[in-house]
Amino acid sequence: MSVLDEIVGSLPVDQTNSGDTLGESNLEWVRRATAHAEHVDDFDMRHLRYFLTVVRAGTVSGAAQELRISQPSLSQQIKRLERRVGAPLFIRSSRGVELTTGGRAFLREIQSIPEQLRSAIAAATPSPRTWPVGVCGGVPAEVLAEVQVGLTGQDADWTGGGTTSPLRMRSVGAADQLELLQHGEIAFGIVRLPVPAPGLVRAVVWDEPLGVVLYANHPLAGRTELTWDDLSAQRLLWYDEGCAPGYADTVPTQLTALGWKAALHPADQDQQALFVHALQTGGDLVALRPRLAVEGDPQLVWRPLPTRAAPRERLAVTALAGTRSARFLGRAATRRGWPFLA
């Protein structure tokens, strides 16, 4: 049992309390609990997160990449934590890092703190009136409407007599969503699969085959069918790694196996206007999107890939496993028939 478990488990139940007034037994418990505060004033949750990430990654360089900070900065923060603890936590070698005896003891005591902190915040926070949702770039309006109905039971154009929607959607890159979910800044994320993020549950809300998107005056736009030879001379307007981690690598690999080793032109595809402008001015530039994502845009032409096994775009609503949001998402997936991936 961790130190935090012992503190939380010792909270007495005072049946004589009413309203916000603390009984004598609870006041005594508060005095005992706060007496330990002086021993943690030099600690920062950031240092615990850094420590746990190094443990999981096995190397400081791998942890730094995951945390998106420089390796020297992470090493400095770990040394600062070790100075505060008063003992070395890691044995460093050319192969990576291993926990010292003290490091293993430290890990046993603090590994449950992030989850307990999330539980404490959830217990203190009333059920939200709005759910913040992070949305990656290029998500079709149809998907947002389906998520709206699935999570709230409300149509996208619902006004509720002037009341705002329970969902508050905003643009958040897929690479940043995991951290915001962990910090409780968003309740759900909408991303393209696969996404290399541990600790998430996923409900697939969109699964469509990809096809070739061309600007209306592109030389290939007049053809009803395209060949791999046609596509071999074209550059592919594609997502950068930060915009669609996992998906950005997976689809080009599938295309290579099918016969098109595309020259990639990475670009920010968050805004439809910039996406269309890039195709308009790119000359030999084409893109890949599901047909429904561009249908109805008179500036764009969609053509199927020359295969029956075209790569697919799968969009999913994600939530942090073990949270209230995850349980809510599981129930919504059951109601809507969304494939649910734990």
C-alpha positions as CSV (number, residue, x, y, z in Angstrom):
1,M,0.0,0.0,0.0
2,S,1.4,3.4,-0.9
3,V,1.7,6.4,1.5
4,L,-1.1,8.1,-0.4
5,D,-3.3,5.0,0.0
6,E,-2.8,5.0,3.7
7,I,-3.7,8.7,4.0
8,V,-6.8,8.4,1.8
9,G,-7.9,5.2,3.5
10,S,-7.7,6.8,7.0
11,L,-10.3,9.4,6.3
12,P,-13.0,9.0,9.0
13,V,-16.7,9.2,8.3
14,D,-18.3,11.7,10.8
15,Q,-22.0,11.2,10.8
16,T,-22.6,14.3,12.9
17,N,-21.4,16.7,10.1
18,S,-23.9,18.8,8.2
19,G,-23.4,21.0,5.2
20,D,-19.7,22.1,4.8
21,T,-19.0,22.1,8.6
22,L,-16.2,19.7,9.6
23,G,-16.7,17.6,12.7
24,E,-13.9,17.4,15.4
25,S,-12.7,14.0,14.1
26,N,-12.3,15.4,10.6
27,L,-10.6,18.5,11.8
28,E,-8.0,16.3,13.6
29,W,-7.5,14.3,10.4
30,V,-6.9,17.5,8.4
31,R,-4.4,18.6,11.0
32,R,-2.5,15.4,10.7
33,A,-2.6,15.3,6.9
34,T,-1.5,18.9,6.4
35,A,1.4,18.4,8.8
36,H,3.1,16.5,6.0
37,A,2.8,19.3,3.5
38,E,6.2,20.7,4.4
39,H,7.9,17.5,3.1
40,V,6.5,17.8,-0.4
41,D,6.8,21.5,-1.1
42,D,9.9,21.0,-3.2
43,F,8.3,18.4,-5.4
44,D,6.5,19.0,-8.7
45,M,4.1,16.6,-10.4
46,R,6.2,17.2,-13.5
47,H,9.2,15.4,-11.9
48,L,7.1,12.4,-11.1
49,R,5.8,12.3,-14.7
50,Y,9.4,12.6,-15.9
51,F,10.5,9.8,-13.6
52,L,7.7,7.4,-14.6
53,T,8.3,8.1,-18.3
54,V,12.0,7.3,-18.1
55,V,11.0,4.0,-16.3
56,R,8.6,3.1,-19.0
57,A,10.9,4.1,-21.9
58,G,14.0,2.5,-20.5
59,T,16.2,5.3,-21.9
60,V,16.5,9.0,-21.2
61,S,16.6,9.7,-24.9
62,G,13.4,7.7,-25.6
63,A,11.6,9.4,-22.7
64,A,12.7,12.9,-23.9
65,Q,11.3,12.1,-27.3
66,E,8.0,11.0,-25.8
67,L,7.9,14.1,-23.5
68,R,8.9,16.4,-26.3
69,I,11.7,18.0,-24.4
70,S,15.5,17.9,-24.9
71,Q,17.5,15.1,-23.5
72,P,19.9,17.4,-21.5
73,S,16.9,19.1,-20.0
74,L,15.3,15.8,-18.9
75,S,18.6,14.6,-17.5
76,Q,18.9,17.8,-15.5
77,Q,15.3,17.4,-14.1
78,I,16.0,13.8,-13.1
79,K,19.2,14.8,-11.3
80,R,17.2,17.5,-9.5
81,L,14.7,14.9,-8.4
82,E,17.5,12.6,-7.2
83,R,19.0,15.4,-5.1
84,R,15.6,16.1,-3.5
85,V,15.1,12.4,-2.8
86,G,18.6,12.1,-1.5
87,A,19.5,9.0,-3.4
88,P,20.3,7.9,-7.0
89,L,17.2,6.5,-8.7
90,F,18.8,5.2,-11.9
91,I,21.9,3.3,-12.9
92,R,22.9,4.7,-16.3
93,S,24.7,2.7,-19.0
94,S,25.2,2.6,-22.7
95,R,22.1,0.4,-23.0
96,G,19.9,2.8,-21.1
97,V,18.8,3.0,-17.5
98,E,17.9,0.6,-14.7
99,L,16.3,1.4,-11.4
100,T,18.5,1.4,-8.3
101,T,17.2,-0.3,-5.1
102,G,16.1,3.1,-3.9
103,G,14.6,3.8,-7.3
104,R,12.5,0.6,-7.1
105,A,11.3,1.6,-3.6
106,F,10.4,5.1,-4.9
107,L,8.5,3.7,-7.8
108,R,6.4,1.4,-5.5
109,E,5.3,4.4,-3.5
110,I,4.6,6.9,-6.2
111,Q,3.3,4.9,-9.2
112,S,-0.3,5.2,-8.1
113,I,-0.2,9.0,-7.5
114,P,-1.2,10.1,-11.0
115,E,-4.3,7.9,-11.0
116,Q,-5.2,8.9,-7.4
117,L,-4.8,12.6,-8.4
118,R,-7.2,12.1,-11.4
119,S,-9.6,10.3,-9.1
120,A,-9.4,13.1,-6.6
121,I,-10.1,15.7,-9.2
122,A,-13.0,13.7,-10.6
123,A,-14.5,13.3,-7.1
124,A,-14.3,17.0,-6.5
125,T,-15.5,18.1,-9.9
126,P,-19.3,18.0,-10.6
127,S,-20.5,16.4,-13.7
128,P,-19.4,18.7,-16.5
129,R,-22.0,20.8,-18.3
130,T,-19.8,20.6,-21.4
131,W,-17.3,18.0,-22.6
132,P,-14.2,19.5,-24.2
133,V,-13.3,17.6,-27.4
134,G,-10.0,17.8,-29.3
135,V,-10.4,17.4,-33.0
136,C,-7.4,16.6,-35.3
137,G,-7.2,18.2,-38.7
138,G,-9.3,17.4,-41.8
139,V,-12.2,15.7,-39.9
140,P,-15.3,15.7,-42.1
141,A,-18.4,17.5,-40.8
142,E,-20.3,14.2,-41.0
143,V,-18.0,12.7,-38.4
144,L,-18.5,15.7,-36.0
145,A,-22.2,15.3,-36.5
146,E,-22.1,11.6,-35.7
147,V,-20.0,12.2,-32.6
148,Q,-22.4,14.9,-31.5
149,V,-25.4,12.6,-31.7
150,G,-23.5,9.6,-30.2
151,L,-22.2,11.5,-27.2
152,T,-25.1,13.8,-26.5
153,G,-28.1,12.4,-28.3
154,Q,-28.5,15.9,-30.0
155,D,-28.4,16.7,-33.6
156,A,-25.6,19.0,-34.8
157,D,-28.1,21.8,-35.5
158,W,-29.8,21.4,-32.1
159,T,-30.2,24.8,-30.3
160,G,-32.0,23.7,-27.1
161,G,-33.8,27.0,-26.9
162,G,-30.5,29.0,-26.9
163,T,-28.6,26.6,-24.6
164,T,-25.1,25.7,-25.9
165,S,-24.1,22.2,-27.0
166,P,-22.8,19.8,-24.3
167,L,-19.7,19.3,-26.5
168,R,-17.1,22.0,-27.0
169,M,-14.9,21.0,-29.9
170,R,-11.6,22.7,-30.8
171,S,-8.7,22.0,-33.1
172,V,-6.0,19.9,-31.3
173,G,-3.2,18.0,-33.2
174,A,-3.3,14.3,-32.6
175,A,0.3,14.4,-31.2
176,D,-0.9,16.7,-28.4
177,Q,-4.1,15.1,-27.5
178,L,-2.7,12.4,-25.2
179,E,-1.1,15.0,-22.9
180,L,-4.3,17.1,-22.8
181,L,-6.3,14.0,-22.0
182,Q,-4.0,13.1,-19.2
183,H,-4.2,16.6,-17.7
184,G,-8.0,16.7,-18.0
185,E,-8.0,19.6,-20.4
186,I,-10.0,17.6,-22.9
187,A,-12.4,14.8,-22.2
188,F,-12.3,13.2,-25.6
189,G,-10.1,13.3,-28.7
190,I,-10.9,12.6,-32.3
191,V,-7.9,11.1,-34.2
192,R,-7.0,9.0,-37.2
193,L,-6.0,5.4,-36.5
194,P,-3.6,4.0,-35.8
195,V,-2.3,6.3,-33.1
196,P,0.7,5.2,-31.0
197,A,-0.7,6.3,-27.6
198,P,-0.9,3.9,-24.7
199,G,-3.6,4.0,-22.1
200,L,-6.4,5.0,-24.5
201,V,-9.8,3.5,-25.4
202,R,-11.1,4.1,-28.9
203,A,-14.5,4.0,-30.5
204,V,-14.3,4.0,-34.4
205,V,-16.9,6.4,-35.8
206,W,-15.7,6.5,-39.5
207,D,-14.2,3.8,-41.6
208,E,-13.9,4.6,-45.4
209,P,-11.6,3.7,-48.3
210,L,-9.2,6.3,-49.5
211,G,-9.3,7.6,-53.0
212,V,-7.3,10.1,-55.1
213,V,-8.3,13.8,-54.8
214,L,-7.3,16.2,-57.6
215,Y,-7.9,19.8,-58.3
216,A,-10.5,20.2,-61.1
217,N,-8.0,21.4,-63.7
218,H,-5.4,18.7,-62.9
219,P,-4.3,16.8,-66.1
220,L,-5.6,13.5,-64.6
221,A,-9.0,15.0,-63.5
222,G,-10.6,14.1,-66.8
223,R,-10.0,10.4,-66.4
224,T,-12.6,8.2,-64.7
225,E,-10.0,5.5,-63.8
226,L,-6.3,5.9,-62.8
227,T,-3.5,3.5,-62.9
228,W,-0.4,3.1,-60.7
229,D,1.7,4.4,-63.7
230,D,-0.5,7.6,-63.7
231,L,0.1,8.1,-60.0
232,S,3.9,7.3,-60.1
233,A,4.6,10.7,-61.6
234,Q,2.5,12.5,-58.9
235,R,3.6,13.9,-55.5
236,L,1.3,13.1,-52.6
237,L,0.0,15.9,-50.4
238,W,0.2,14.2,-47.0
239,Y,0.0,14.7,-43.3
240,D,3.2,15.4,-41.3
241,E,4.1,13.1,-38.4
242,G,3.0,15.6,-35.8
243,C,-0.4,16.0,-37.4
244,A,-1.2,12.3,-37.7
245,P,1.3,10.1,-35.9
246,G,0.9,6.4,-36.9
247,Y,-1.5,7.1,-39.7
248,A,1.1,9.3,-41.5
249,D,3.5,6.4,-41.7
250,T,1.1,3.5,-42.2
251,V,-0.7,4.6,-45.4
252,P,2.4,5.4,-47.4
253,T,3.8,1.9,-46.5
254,Q,0.5,0.3,-47.7
255,L,0.7,2.3,-51.0
256,T,4.3,1.1,-51.5
257,A,3.2,-2.5,-51.1
258,L,0.4,-1.8,-53.7
259,G,2.8,-0.4,-56.3
260,W,3.0,3.4,-55.6
261,K,6.1,4.6,-53.8
262,A,4.7,8.2,-53.5
263,A,7.0,11.2,-53.1
264,L,5.4,12.9,-50.0
265,H,4.7,16.6,-49.8
266,P,4.0,17.0,-46.0
267,A,1.6,19.9,-45.2
268,D,-0.6,21.1,-42.5
269,Q,-4.1,19.9,-43.5
270,D,-6.1,21.4,-40.6
271,Q,-7.8,23.9,-42.8
272,Q,-9.8,22.9,-45.9
273,A,-9.0,26.2,-47.7
274,L,-5.2,25.6,-47.4
275,F,-5.7,22.0,-48.5
276,V,-7.6,23.1,-51.6
277,H,-5.1,25.9,-52.3
278,A,-2.1,23.4,-52.1
279,L,-3.8,21.2,-54.7
280,Q,-4.6,24.2,-56.9
281,T,-1.1,25.5,-57.0
282,G,0.9,22.2,-56.7
283,G,1.0,21.1,-60.3
284,D,1.7,17.4,-60.0
285,L,0.2,17.3,-56.5
286,V,-2.6,14.9,-55.5
287,A,-4.1,13.9,-52.2
288,L,-5.8,11.0,-50.5
289,R,-9.2,11.3,-48.8
290,P,-12.4,9.3,-48.6
291,R,-15.0,10.2,-51.2
292,L,-17.5,11.5,-48.7
293,A,-14.9,13.9,-47.3
294,V,-14.7,15.9,-50.5
295,E,-18.0,15.2,-52.2
296,G,-19.9,18.3,-53.1
297,D,-16.8,20.5,-53.5
298,P,-16.9,21.7,-57.1
299,Q,-13.1,22.5,-57.0
300,L,-12.1,18.9,-56.3
301,V,-12.4,15.6,-58.2
302,W,-12.3,12.2,-56.5
303,R,-11.1,9.0,-58.2
304,P,-10.8,5.5,-56.7
305,L,-7.3,4.0,-56.3
306,P,-6.6,1.2,-58.8
307,T,-7.1,-1.6,-56.2
308,R,-9.8,-3.4,-54.4
309,A,-7.7,-3.2,-51.2
310,A,-7.4,0.5,-50.8
311,P,-6.0,1.9,-47.6
312,R,-8.8,3.1,-45.3
313,E,-9.2,6.2,-43.1
314,R,-10.5,5.3,-39.7
315,L,-11.5,8.1,-37.3
316,A,-12.0,7.3,-33.7
317,V,-13.2,9.1,-30.5
318,T,-10.6,8.4,-27.8
319,A,-10.6,8.8,-24.0
320,L,-8.2,8.0,-21.2
321,A,-8.7,4.4,-20.0
322,G,-10.2,4.1,-16.5
323,T,-11.8,7.6,-16.5
324,R,-15.4,8.7,-16.4
325,S,-15.0,9.8,-20.0
326,A,-13.9,6.3,-21.0
327,R,-16.9,4.7,-19.3
328,F,-19.2,7.2,-21.0
329,L,-17.6,6.5,-24.4
330,G,-18.1,2.8,-23.9
331,R,-21.8,3.2,-23.3
332,A,-22.1,5.6,-26.3
333,A,-20.3,3.0,-28.5
334,T,-22.7,0.3,-27.5
335,R,-25.7,2.5,-28.3
336,R,-24.4,3.7,-31.7
337,G,-22.8,0.4,-32.8
338,W,-19.3,1.9,-32.9
339,P,-16.5,-0.7,-32.8
340,F,-14.9,-0.2,-29.3
341,L,-11.2,-0.9,-28.9
342,A,-10.0,-1.1,-25.3
